Amino acid sequence: MISRREVVTAGILGSLSTAAAASPAAASPEQSGDQVMHKLVGEIQRALTNIHGAVRDGLIGPGLNAGFISDIRDRLTIHLRSSGKFPDFMEIGTDPFYDVYDWHVRNGQQIQIIRLSDQRFAIQFMFTQLVVRWEQDRRFLGQPYDRG
């Protein structure tokens, strides 16, 4: 038959309570069992919060500002604040292109890819055409610009 002690020490709470009991801070006489248990429950809550975040990111995907998306938005915002409108074009490398493409897929947005006259292709992101410069560095982000 399994004793109560084996059941308690075999679980997560038991392993944390034995680890806390072995630590010098938990062994001090001024801390009662309730204080130690409150501390352990707080540690378990923090661990569960971290696990929840990891599972959420794995199932839902990263936030709207993940990867190069936040860098592209920052550059578009700077252009918007200086000229009063979103830029017409911005040149990007292949890695930012894949991030923007994945952003469209993940958020269920229509993907608009066009071929430009110089045989390059561009993907529409918000109000700007992101021109893919495959010969540049994979992580390349150019400055936004307008026509003409």
Secondary structure, DSSP 8 states (H G I E B T S, - for coil): ---HHHHHHHSHHHHHHHHHHHSTTTT-TTS-HHHHHHHHHHHHHHHHHHHHHHHHHHHH-S-TT-TTHHHHHHHHHHHHHHHSS--SEEEE-HHHHHHHHHHHHHTT----EEE-TTS-EEEEETTEEEEE-TTS-TT-B---B---
